[in-house]
Amino acid sequence: MRNIYMFFITLSMLVLVVACSSGNQDSTKNEEGENTTEDDVELVEVNMGLMPYFDYAPWAIAEKKGFFEEEGLTLNSTMFPVEGNVAPALINGSIDIGAFSDTPSITLASQFDDLRMVSFHNVFKGFAIMSRDGEEIKTYEELMEELDDSQEAANVIGEQLKGKSVVTTSGATFYMVLQQALENAGLSLDDIEIIDIEPDAGVSAFISGTGDFYLGGLPQREKLEEEGFIPLISGEEIGPGAVILAGLASTNEYLDANPDMIEKIENVWFKTMEYIVDEPEDAYGIMAEWSNEQDGGNSTADDVKGFFEDYVVLAKTLEETEEMFYDSSSEYYWNNRYQFLVDYHEETEEIKKGSVNIDELVVAEEIFEELKK
């Protein structure tokens, strides 16, 4: 009798230990209704298309510091040279979300009507039309010393482009920058020769003697400056068409199938911004390392810091994002910017009139309002 009594006591204690042990693990139910522990929960893969520019480097911080995992995600990234390559990948479903900026979203939306701008993260102002040093042509800086008139100096720059060849990349923001520079002098793209080459290959071609001028992204600009080439004119000096709003794009189909995904991605972004504020030295170092992996460069943390100080306005918090992009009194208010772009591209016949509905294309503000709740 005593043995039976001891057996039940032992059995009860064993059950209690197992119950307590199980109670110390966070559990959820999977789709079949079965209990799973936190360690069993699978991360959802998000396929993101990025471009090899510093303004998209913060995603490298997010991946390295585990911010995607904190939102139940795992990142699978693919590198693209420009938005003209990102858009088809979004449409065919090979990526879910892609780095994007405002100008190409207009031109590409006229081709891909399922394209959607889902967020805005920064303002980029670092474009420059590059020239060969020693050419018989005056830079904006030199013209300002002579004329002391910013608009007149920009007009003369446009006149100097007439009949020349420019190495640049179609399907990217660069075309808008170039168009704006030419429009200052009453010219159009028909007044120059475009040599269409992807950015990095274009730099090599330009260095080798191809083309009179070059226009690409900031890494290409810095590479050319290191090689002794000089900025003919920079973005803010050209005009409003040469400053862009950058963020993320997706498709309407993906948003419908994954209604919570963009909110999670945005949470990752703002955690990353917080890390840049709290740990700037480490953050800039991670971004420099990432950039060097993309282009074989030798950027330092100080280079990245200088980039963000000189060429990019980052929205680091929800409050800053709202003030920058969604306040109608802001110089970067998305609706005003997009209306300007649509009007411009319709007038220049880059897109057909009425082919782009910005309220359908841009869902970023709607998503942002949900994020604030």
C-alpha positions in Angstrom: 0.0 0.0 0.0 2.8 2.3 0.9 4.4 1.7 -2.6 1.2 2.6 -4.4 0.9 5.8 -2.3 4.5 6.8 -3.1 3.9 6.1 -6.8 1.0 8.6 -7.0 3.0 11.2 -5.1 5.9 10.9 -7.5 3.6 10.9 -10.5 1.9 14.1 -9.3 5.2 15.9 -8.7 6.3 14.9 -12.2 3.1 16.3 -13.8 3.6 19.5 -11.8 7.2 19.9 -12.9 6.2 19.4 -16.6 3.4 21.9 -16.3 5.6 24.5 -14.7 8.2 24.0 -17.3 5.7 24.4 -20.1 4.3 27.4 -18.4 7.6 29.2 -18.7 7.5 29.1 -22.5 5.5 31.6 -24.6 3.1 29.6 -26.7 0.9 30.4 -29.6 -1.3 28.4 -31.9 -0.4 27.7 -35.5 -2.8 27.7 -38.4 -3.9 24.2 -37.5 -4.7 25.3 -33.9 -1.8 23.4 -32.4 0.2 24.9 -29.6 3.7 26.0 -30.6 6.5 27.6 -28.5 8.1 30.9 -29.4 11.1 29.0 -30.7 8.9 27.1 -33.1 7.3 30.1 -34.8 8.6 30.6 -38.3 9.7 34.0 -39.5 8.0 35.4 -42.5 10.3 36.1 -45.4 10.1 39.5 -47.1 11.8 39.8 -50.5 13.1 43.4 -50.8 14.7 45.1 -53.8 17.4 47.6 -52.8 19.7 49.9 -54.7 23.4 50.4 -53.9 23.0 53.9 -52.5 23.7 55.3 -49.0 20.1 56.4 -48.5 19.0 52.7 -48.6 21.9 51.5 -46.4 19.9 51.8 -43.2 18.3 48.5 -44.1 21.7 46.9 -43.6 21.6 48.1 -40.0 18.1 46.6 -39.5 19.2 43.2 -40.8 22.4 43.1 -38.7 20.8 44.3 -35.5 17.8 41.8 -35.7 15.1 44.4 -36.2 13.4 42.4 -38.9 13.3 39.3 -36.6 11.7 41.4 -33.8 8.8 42.0 -36.2 8.6 38.3 -37.1 10.3 38.8 -40.4 13.5 37.7 -42.2 15.0 39.7 -45.0 15.9 38.4 -48.4 17.4 41.3 -50.4 18.2 41.7 -54.1 20.2 44.5 -55.5 19.1 46.5 -58.5 20.8 49.4 -60.3 17.8 51.8 -60.7 14.0 51.9 -60.2 13.5 50.9 -63.9 14.7 47.4 -62.9 12.8 47.4 -59.5 9.4 48.0 -61.0 9.2 44.9 -63.2 10.5 42.7 -60.4 7.6 44.0 -58.2 5.1 43.4 -60.8 6.2 39.8 -61.6 6.4 39.0 -57.9 10.1 38.2 -57.7 10.3 40.8 -54.9 7.6 42.1 -52.5 8.8 45.5 -51.7 11.4 47.7 -53.4 13.4 50.9 -52.8 11.9 53.7 -54.9 11.7 57.4 -55.4 9.0 59.8 -56.6 10.0 60.7 -60.1 10.3 57.2 -61.6 7.2 56.1 -59.7 5.3 58.6 -62.0 6.9 57.4 -65.3 6.7 53.7 -64.3 3.2 53.9 -63.0 2.1 54.8 -66.5 3.4 51.4 -67.6 2.6 49.4 -64.5 -0.7 50.4 -63.1 -0.5 48.0 -60.0 2.6 49.9 -58.7 2.1 51.6 -55.3 4.2 54.0 -53.3 3.8 52.8 -49.7 6.1 55.0 -47.7 8.5 58.0 -47.8 11.6 58.0 -45.7 14.0 60.8 -46.9 14.6 63.6 -49.2 17.7 63.3 -51.5 19.4 66.4 -52.8 22.8 65.1 -54.0 22.5 64.8 -57.7 25.0 66.6 -59.9 25.7 66.8 -63.7 29.4 66.0 -63.9 31.9 67.6 -66.3 35.5 67.1 -67.3 37.9 69.4 -65.6 39.6 71.8 -68.1 36.7 71.9 -70.6 35.8 75.2 -72.0 32.6 75.4 -70.1 31.6 77.3 -66.9 30.3 75.6 -63.8 27.4 76.9 -61.8 29.8 78.1 -59.1 31.8 80.2 -61.7 28.6 81.6 -63.2 27.3 82.7 -59.8 30.5 84.7 -59.3 30.0 86.4 -62.6 26.2 86.9 -62.6 25.2 86.8 -58.9 21.8 85.4 -60.1 21.0 81.8 -59.3 18.3 81.4 -61.9 20.4 83.0 -64.7 23.3 80.8 -63.7 21.1 77.8 -64.0 19.8 79.0 -67.4 23.3 79.3 -68.8 24.2 75.8 -67.6 21.2 74.5 -69.6 22.4 76.4 -72.7 25.8 74.8 -72.3 24.3 71.4 -72.5 22.7 72.0 -75.9 24.2 69.7 -78.6 26.2 67.8 -76.1 26.1 64.1 -75.1 25.2 63.0 -71.6 25.9 59.5 -70.1 23.0 58.6 -67.9 20.4 55.8 -67.2 16.8 55.6 -68.4 14.0 54.5 -66.1 15.6 56.4 -63.2 15.3 59.7 -61.4 18.2 61.0 -63.5 16.0 61.9 -66.5 14.0 64.3 -64.4 17.1 66.1 -63.2 18.4 66.4 -66.7 15.0 67.6 -68.0 14.9 70.3 -65.4 18.4 71.5 -66.2 17.5 71.8 -69.9 14.1 73.3 -69.3 15.8 76.2 -67.4 17.2 77.2 -70.9 14.0 76.5 -72.8 15.4 73.2 -74.1 14.4 69.5 -74.0 16.0 66.1 -74.1 15.7 66.4 -77.9 18.4 69.1 -77.8 21.1 66.7 -76.4 22.3 63.1 -77.1 21.5 60.6 -74.4 24.0 57.7 -73.9 21.9 55.2 -72.0 24.2 53.1 -69.7 23.6 51.7 -66.2 25.2 53.9 -63.5 28.5 52.0 -62.7 29.2 51.0 -66.2 28.4 54.6 -67.3 31.1 55.9 -64.9 33.7 53.6 -66.4 32.6 54.7 -69.9 32.7 58.4 -69.0 36.2 58.0 -67.5 37.3 56.3 -70.7 36.1 59.3 -72.7 32.5 58.5 -73.6 30.2 61.5 -73.5 30.6 65.1 -72.7 28.8 65.0 -69.3 27.7 62.3 -66.8 24.6 62.1 -64.5 24.1 59.3 -62.0 23.7 58.7 -58.3 25.9 59.9 -55.4 28.3 56.9 -55.4 29.1 57.6 -59.1 29.4 61.4 -58.4 31.9 60.7 -55.6 33.8 58.3 -57.8 34.2 60.8 -60.5 35.2 63.6 -58.1 37.9 61.3 -56.8 39.1 60.9 -60.5 39.3 64.7 -60.9 35.9 65.4 -62.6 33.9 68.3 -61.4 30.2 69.1 -60.7 28.8 71.3 -63.5 25.7 71.9 -61.4 24.0 70.2 -58.4 20.5 69.2 -57.7 19.2 72.0 -55.5 20.9 74.5 -57.9 19.0 73.0 -60.9 15.5 73.4 -59.3 12.6 71.5 -57.7 12.7 68.7 -60.3 16.2 67.7 -59.1 15.3 66.9 -55.5 13.5 63.7 -54.8 11.3 62.0 -52.1 12.5 58.4 -51.6 11.0 55.5 -49.8 9.4 52.1 -50.7 7.1 50.8 -53.3 5.1 47.6 -53.7 2.0 46.5 -55.6 -1.7 46.6 -54.9 -1.8 42.9 -55.2 0.8 42.3 -52.5 -0.8 44.9 -50.2 -4.2 43.2 -50.5 -2.6 39.8 -49.7 -0.4 41.1 -46.9 -2.3 43.9 -45.2 0.0 44.1 -42.1 3.4 43.7 -43.9 4.1 47.4 -44.6 3.3 48.4 -41.0 5.9 45.8 -39.8 8.5 47.1 -42.3 7.9 50.6 -41.2 8.4 49.5 -37.6 11.7 48.1 -38.7 12.6 51.4 -40.3 11.9 53.5 -37.2 13.8 51.2 -34.9 16.7 51.6 -37.3 16.4 55.4 -37.2 16.4 55.2 -33.4 19.6 53.2 -33.5 21.3 55.7 -35.8 20.4 58.4 -33.3 21.6 56.4 -30.2 24.6 54.7 -31.7 25.7 56.8 -34.7 29.3 55.6 -34.8 28.4 51.9 -35.1 25.4 52.7 -37.4 27.5 54.7 -39.9 30.2 52.0 -39.8 27.7 49.3 -40.7 26.4 51.4 -43.6 29.9 52.1 -44.9 30.7 48.4 -44.8 27.5 47.6 -46.7 28.2 50.2 -49.3 31.7 48.9 -49.9 30.3 45.4 -50.4 28.0 46.7 -53.1 30.5 48.8 -55.1 34.0 47.7 -54.0 34.6 51.2 -52.6 36.4 52.2 -49.4 33.9 54.5 -47.7 34.3 55.2 -44.0 31.8 55.9 -41.3 32.7 59.5 -41.6 32.0 59.4 -45.3 28.5 58.1 -44.6 27.9 60.6 -41.8 28.9 63.4 -44.2 26.6 62.1 -46.9 23.6 62.2 -44.6 24.6 65.7 -43.3 25.1 67.1 -46.9 22.8 65.3 -49.2 19.9 63.6 -47.4 17.1 64.8 -45.0 16.1 61.7 -43.0 12.7 61.5 -41.3 13.8 59.7 -38.1 10.5 59.6 -36.2 6.8 59.4 -36.8 6.5 63.1 -35.9 9.3 64.1 -38.3 7.7 61.9 -41.1 4.4 63.6 -40.6 5.8 67.1 -40.6 8.0 66.4 -43.7 5.8 64.4 -46.0 2.2 64.7 -44.8 1.8 68.3 -43.6 0.3 70.3 -46.5 2.4 73.3 -45.4 5.7 71.4 -45.8 8.0 72.1 -48.8 8.2 68.3 -49.2 4.4 67.6 -48.9 4.0 64.5 -51.1 0.7 65.6 -52.8 2.2 68.9 -54.0 5.3 67.2 -55.1 3.4 64.5 -57.0 1.1 67.0 -58.7 4.1 68.9 -59.8 5.6 65.7 -61.3 2.5 64.7 -63.1 2.0 68.2 -64.6 5.6 68.3 -65.6 5.6 64.9 -67.3 2.3 65.5 -69.0 3.5 68.8 -70.4 6.7 67.3 -71.6 4.7 64.3 -73.0 6.7 61.8 -71.0 3.4 60.4 -69.9 -0.1 60.6 -71.4 -2.5 63.0 -69.8 -4.6 61.3 -67.2 -2.5 58.1 -67.3 -1.4 58.5 -63.7 -3.8 58.9 -60.8 -1.6 60.0 -57.8 -4.4 59.1 -55.3 -4.2 55.5 -56.5 -0.4 55.4 -56.9 0.5 56.9 -53.5 -1.0 55.0 -50.5 1.8 56.1 -48.2 -0.3 58.6 -46.2 -3.1 56.1 -45.7 -0.6 53.5 -44.4 1.1 56.2 -42.2 -2.2 57.1 -40.5 -2.7 53.4 -39.6 0.8 53.3 -38.3 0.1 56.2 -35.9 -2.8 54.5 -34.2 
